[in-house]
Amino acid sequence: MTYKEFLNIVTFEEVAPHIVNMYPEAKDSLGWFKLHYDMLKQMTPKRHDDSNGDVCHITMKDWDDGTGPHLDAFPMEGDLWEHSLTKEIVLDADVHVTDAEIVACCLWHTSFYGFTKGQKKEFANIDFKSKVKELKTIILNNGGYVPSKRELLPFKKQEMIEDTKKNVWYGDKNVNKTKRKRLFRQAFMETYYERMEAIGSFIVQVLPALSVEANSLALGQLCKLFFSGRFATVTIQSYVDGTTNAASYMADLVCKYDMLPHGRNAIVHLVTGHSWTNSSMLNPEENELLRTIADSVMTTKDNNGTVDLILDYNPALGQQIQITVVATDISVSE
C-alpha cells in the first residue's frame, strides 16, 4: 500500500498515542500532527521524477543513544508531500507493527520540515533588519507609527538583554572585552529586529482588512503592539472535508490541543472564503470558535481581558478558514 492508502485506513485518534510513545517530545505538538494528517488526507498524490525514490522502507533502526531500536521510515524527509503520498510502504521482514504505528512513524518524518504548507521551516539566516525596514516603510506610508529602539519600554529592554545573555555565543572564551561587547550588541539587535519583524509582519498582514466595513480597529491602534511587553502569535488553517464545518473543526482543535499563545488580551484575525459586511454576520459556529479562542488564550482570572476581532476574506480558502491569534499584555482597542 502507498502512504496515502495507509492514511485512509486509520484515524488520527488511533495514531496519536503511537506518536507520543515513539517521540515523547512530540506530546506538545499533537495538534500540529493532527493538522498535518488532515492536510495529507486531502492532498492529491502526485509523483515527481526528481524525488528520493518511489518506495519507503520501514525498518527498525538503532539510534545509538542507548534507547534501543526504533521504527524508521526512509526515504521520506525532503520530498514534496504530494510525492511522499505516492510512495509504496515496504516493511522489512523483522518489522511487526500496526498500521497506526506505520502512519505515526511516517507522519513524524513528513512533518520534519513543517506541519502545513505555510509552516515550512527555514534554515537559512533571515535578514530581520532588512525585513523591518521594508515593513516600516509600508506602515508609515499608510499613516502608522513605528517606534525607535530608544522608545522600548525599560522592562522590555531589560527582558531582551537577559534573553540575549542566555543565547549569545562568543566563540573563543578568551575573546577580549571589546569584541565581547560588539558580539553582545549584534546579538541584542538581532533579538530586537526579530521582535519588530514579527509585530510588523502581523500589522502588514491585516492592513488590507482594516478597510472592511465589519472591522473597527485602526492602524494606529495596532501600532500600540510595538509598545507591548508581550507579543506572541500563531497562524492555523483548517483542513476539513465537505462534511465538516471549518469553524467547528478549528474550535475542536483549539479546545483539544494547547496550540495558542497565552496572554491577558487577544487579537484574532479570522479569514474565511466568504466576504463580510458587518460583524453581526458571524454564524453560531464562528461565535463559538471565538469563545474557545478566548478561553485558550486569556490567562487572567474570569477572562476579563479584551478580544479584538479582525474579519478578512480570501476566496482561495473556499470552505476552509484561517486564524491568526495574537496574545499580548495590552488592549489595542482601549
C-alpha positions as CSV (number, residue, x, y, z in Angstrom):
1,M,0.0,0.0,0.0
2,T,1.0,3.6,-0.5
3,Y,1.4,6.2,2.2
4,K,-1.9,7.8,1.2
5,E,-3.7,4.5,1.4
6,F,-2.3,3.9,4.9
7,L,-3.6,7.4,5.9
8,N,-7.1,6.5,4.7
9,I,-7.4,3.3,6.8
10,V,-6.5,4.7,10.2
11,T,-7.9,7.6,12.3
12,F,-5.8,10.2,13.9
13,E,-7.2,9.1,17.3
14,E,-5.6,5.7,16.6
15,V,-2.3,7.2,15.5
16,A,-1.8,9.9,18.2
17,P,-0.8,7.5,21.1
18,H,1.9,6.0,19.0
19,I,3.3,9.4,18.0
20,V,3.7,10.2,21.7
21,N,5.1,6.7,22.5
22,M,7.7,6.8,19.8
23,Y,8.5,10.5,20.0
24,P,7.8,11.7,23.6
25,E,8.9,15.3,22.7
26,A,6.0,15.4,20.2
27,K,3.4,15.4,23.0
28,D,3.0,19.1,23.0
29,S,2.7,19.2,19.2
30,L,-0.2,16.7,18.7
31,G,-2.4,19.5,17.4
32,W,0.0,20.2,14.6
33,F,0.4,16.5,13.8
34,K,-3.5,16.4,13.5
35,L,-3.3,19.3,11.0
36,H,-0.6,17.5,9.1
37,Y,-2.6,14.3,9.0
38,D,-5.7,16.1,7.8
39,M,-3.8,18.1,5.2
40,L,-2.2,15.0,3.7
41,K,-5.5,13.1,3.6
42,Q,-7.0,15.9,1.4
43,M,-3.9,16.2,-0.8
44,T,-3.9,14.5,-4.2
45,P,-0.8,12.2,-4.6
46,K,1.4,13.2,-7.5
47,R,4.7,11.6,-8.5
48,H,7.8,13.7,-9.2
49,D,10.8,12.4,-11.1
50,D,13.3,14.4,-9.0
51,S,12.3,12.7,-5.8
52,N,14.1,10.4,-3.4
53,G,12.5,7.3,-4.9
54,D,9.2,5.6,-5.1
55,V,9.5,3.3,-2.1
56,C,9.7,4.0,1.6
57,H,11.3,1.3,3.7
58,I,10.0,0.7,7.3
59,T,12.9,-0.7,9.4
60,M,14.0,-1.0,13.0
61,K,16.9,1.4,13.4
62,D,19.3,1.8,16.4
63,W,19.9,5.5,17.1
64,D,23.0,4.6,19.2
65,D,21.6,6.6,22.1
66,G,21.0,3.7,24.5
67,T,17.2,3.6,23.9
68,G,17.3,0.6,21.6
69,P,15.9,0.1,18.1
70,H,13.2,2.5,16.8
71,L,10.8,2.4,13.9
72,D,12.2,4.3,11.0
73,A,10.8,5.4,7.5
74,F,13.3,6.0,4.8
75,P,13.5,7.9,2.5
76,M,10.6,10.2,3.4
77,E,12.0,13.5,4.6
78,G,12.8,16.2,2.0
79,D,10.3,15.1,-0.7
80,L,7.3,17.1,-1.8
81,W,4.3,15.9,0.3
82,E,2.3,15.1,-2.8
83,H,5.1,12.7,-3.9
84,S,5.5,11.2,-0.5
85,L,1.9,10.1,-0.6
86,T,2.6,8.0,-3.8
87,K,5.4,6.0,-2.1
88,E,4.9,2.3,-1.6
89,I,5.4,1.4,2.0
90,V,7.6,-1.7,2.3
91,L,8.2,-3.4,5.7
92,D,11.5,-5.2,6.5
93,A,10.9,-8.9,7.4
94,D,11.7,-8.3,11.0
95,V,9.2,-5.4,11.4
96,H,5.9,-6.4,13.0
97,V,3.8,-3.3,13.7
98,T,0.3,-2.0,13.3
99,D,-1.0,0.3,10.5
100,A,-1.3,3.1,13.1
101,E,2.3,2.7,14.1
102,I,3.4,2.9,10.5
103,V,1.4,6.1,9.9
104,A,2.8,7.6,13.2
105,C,6.3,7.0,12.0
106,C,5.7,8.4,8.5
107,L,3.9,11.5,9.9
108,W,6.9,12.3,12.1
109,H,9.2,12.1,9.0
110,T,7.0,14.0,6.6
111,S,6.5,16.8,9.1
112,F,10.2,17.3,9.7
113,Y,10.4,20.5,7.6
114,G,7.0,21.8,8.7
115,F,3.5,20.6,9.5
116,T,1.5,22.6,7.0
117,K,2.0,24.5,3.7
118,G,2.6,27.8,5.3
119,Q,4.8,26.5,8.1
120,K,7.9,25.2,6.2
121,K,11.0,25.5,8.4
122,E,13.6,28.0,7.3
123,F,17.2,27.0,7.9
124,A,18.8,30.0,6.1
125,N,19.7,33.1,8.0
126,I,17.0,35.7,7.9
127,D,17.9,39.3,7.5
128,F,15.5,40.7,10.0
129,K,16.9,44.2,9.8
130,S,16.1,44.5,6.1
131,K,12.6,43.0,6.6
132,V,11.9,45.5,9.4
133,K,13.0,48.3,7.1
134,E,10.5,47.1,4.4
135,L,7.7,46.7,6.9
136,K,8.3,50.1,8.4
137,T,8.0,51.8,5.0
138,I,4.7,50.1,4.4
139,I,3.3,51.0,7.8
140,L,4.5,54.6,7.7
141,N,3.2,55.1,4.1
142,N,-0.3,54.0,5.4
143,G,-0.2,56.5,8.3
144,G,1.0,54.2,11.1
145,Y,3.9,54.7,13.5
146,V,6.9,52.5,14.2
147,P,9.0,53.4,17.3
148,S,12.7,53.5,17.5
149,K,14.8,51.2,19.8
150,R,15.1,54.1,22.3
151,E,11.3,54.0,22.8
152,L,11.4,50.4,24.0
153,L,9.7,50.1,27.4
154,P,12.5,49.8,30.1
155,F,11.3,46.4,31.4
156,K,11.0,45.1,27.8
157,K,14.5,46.2,27.0
158,Q,15.8,44.6,30.2
159,E,14.0,41.3,29.3
160,M,15.6,41.3,25.9
161,I,19.0,42.0,27.4
162,E,18.6,39.0,29.7
163,D,17.4,36.8,26.8
164,T,20.4,37.9,24.8
165,K,22.8,37.0,27.6
166,K,21.4,33.4,27.6
167,N,21.7,33.0,23.8
168,V,24.7,34.9,22.7
169,W,27.8,32.9,21.7
170,Y,31.2,34.4,22.0
171,G,33.2,31.6,20.3
172,D,36.6,31.6,21.9
173,K,36.2,32.1,25.7
174,N,39.4,34.1,25.7
175,V,37.9,36.8,23.4
176,N,38.7,40.3,24.6
177,K,36.2,42.6,26.3
178,T,35.8,44.9,23.3
179,K,34.9,42.1,21.0
180,R,32.5,40.5,23.5
181,K,30.7,43.8,23.8
182,R,30.4,44.1,20.0
183,L,29.1,40.5,19.7
184,F,26.6,41.1,22.5
185,R,25.3,44.2,20.8
186,Q,24.9,42.3,17.5
187,A,23.0,39.6,19.2
188,F,20.8,42.1,21.1
189,M,20.0,43.9,17.8
190,E,19.1,40.6,16.2
191,T,16.7,39.9,19.0
192,Y,15.2,43.4,18.7
193,Y,14.8,43.2,14.9
194,E,13.3,39.7,15.2
195,R,10.6,41.0,17.5
196,M,9.9,44.1,15.4
197,E,9.7,41.9,12.3
198,A,7.1,39.7,14.0
199,I,4.9,42.6,15.1
200,G,5.4,44.5,11.8
201,S,4.5,41.4,9.7
202,F,1.3,40.9,11.6
203,I,0.3,44.5,11.1
204,V,1.0,44.4,7.4
205,Q,-0.8,41.1,7.1
206,V,-4.0,42.5,8.4
207,L,-3.6,46.0,6.9
208,P,-5.9,45.4,3.9
209,A,-8.7,44.0,6.2
210,L,-8.9,47.2,8.2
211,S,-10.9,48.8,5.4
212,V,-13.5,46.0,5.6
213,E,-16.8,47.5,6.8
214,A,-17.2,44.9,9.5
215,N,-13.9,45.9,11.2
216,S,-13.5,48.8,13.7
217,L,-9.8,48.7,14.5
218,A,-7.5,51.3,13.0
219,L,-3.8,51.1,12.0
220,G,-2.8,53.4,14.8
221,Q,-4.4,51.1,17.4
222,L,-2.5,48.1,16.1
223,C,0.8,50.1,16.2
224,K,0.4,50.0,20.0
225,L,1.7,46.4,19.7
226,F,5.2,47.8,19.2
227,F,5.0,49.1,22.8
228,S,3.7,45.8,24.3
229,G,5.5,43.8,26.8
230,R,4.3,40.5,25.3
231,F,3.7,39.6,21.7
232,A,3.2,36.0,20.6
233,T,1.3,34.9,17.5
234,V,0.4,31.7,15.7
235,T,-1.5,31.1,12.4
236,I,-3.6,28.0,11.8
237,Q,-5.6,26.9,8.8
238,S,-8.4,24.3,8.8
239,Y,-8.3,21.2,6.7
240,V,-11.8,19.9,6.5
241,D,-13.7,17.7,4.1
242,G,-17.1,18.6,2.6
243,T,-18.9,17.2,5.6
244,T,-17.4,19.2,8.4
245,N,-17.8,22.9,9.4
246,A,-14.4,24.6,9.3
247,A,-15.2,26.8,12.4
248,S,-16.3,23.8,14.4
249,Y,-13.2,21.9,13.3
250,M,-11.0,24.8,14.4
251,A,-12.8,25.2,17.8
252,D,-12.4,21.5,18.5
253,L,-8.7,21.6,17.6
254,V,-8.1,24.6,19.8
255,C,-10.1,23.1,22.7
256,K,-8.4,19.7,22.5
257,Y,-4.8,20.8,21.9
258,D,-2.8,23.6,23.5
259,M,-1.8,25.3,20.3
260,L,-2.4,29.0,21.0
261,P,-0.1,31.5,22.9
262,H,-1.3,32.9,26.2
263,G,-1.8,36.4,27.4
264,R,-4.1,38.9,29.1
265,N,-5.6,40.1,25.8
266,A,-6.0,38.7,22.3
267,I,-6.4,39.8,18.7
268,V,-8.0,37.3,16.3
269,H,-7.6,37.7,12.5
270,L,-10.3,35.5,11.1
271,V,-10.1,34.8,7.4
272,T,-12.9,32.9,5.6
273,G,-13.8,32.1,2.0
274,H,-16.8,34.3,2.1
275,S,-17.0,38.1,2.3
276,W,-18.1,40.2,5.2
277,T,-20.3,43.3,5.6
278,N,-20.7,43.6,9.3
279,S,-19.7,41.6,12.4
280,S,-23.3,40.5,13.1
281,M,-22.9,38.1,10.3
282,L,-20.8,35.7,12.4
283,N,-22.7,32.4,12.5
284,P,-23.1,30.3,15.6
285,E,-20.0,28.1,14.8
286,E,-17.8,31.2,14.3
287,N,-19.0,32.7,17.6
288,E,-18.2,29.5,19.4
289,L,-14.8,29.5,17.8
290,L,-14.1,33.0,19.2
291,R,-15.2,32.0,22.7
292,T,-13.0,28.9,22.5
293,I,-10.0,31.0,21.4
294,A,-10.6,33.5,24.2
295,D,-10.7,30.7,26.8
296,S,-7.5,29.2,25.5
297,V,-5.5,32.5,25.1
298,M,-6.5,34.7,28.0
299,T,-4.9,33.8,31.3
300,T,-6.5,36.5,33.6
301,K,-9.0,35.5,36.2
302,D,-12.5,35.2,34.7
303,N,-11.1,36.1,31.3
304,N,-11.7,39.8,31.8
305,G,-9.3,40.9,29.1
306,T,-10.3,42.0,25.6
307,V,-10.6,40.0,22.4
308,D,-10.3,42.2,19.3
309,L,-11.6,40.7,16.1
310,I,-10.4,41.4,12.5
311,L,-12.5,39.8,9.8
312,D,-11.0,39.1,6.4
313,Y,-11.8,37.4,3.2
314,N,-9.8,35.2,0.9
315,P,-11.8,33.4,-1.8
316,A,-8.9,30.9,-2.3
317,L,-9.8,29.4,1.1
318,G,-13.1,28.1,-0.2
319,Q,-14.7,26.2,2.7
320,Q,-11.6,26.5,4.9
321,I,-10.8,29.2,7.4
322,Q,-7.6,30.6,8.8
323,I,-7.0,32.2,12.1
324,T,-4.0,34.3,13.3
325,V,-4.1,34.7,17.0
326,V,-2.1,37.3,18.9
327,A,-1.6,37.1,22.7
328,T,-0.5,40.3,24.3
329,D,-0.4,42.2,27.6
330,I,-2.1,45.3,26.2
331,S,-5.6,46.0,24.8
332,V,-5.2,47.8,21.5
333,S,-8.9,48.9,21.4
334,E,-8.9,50.6,24.8
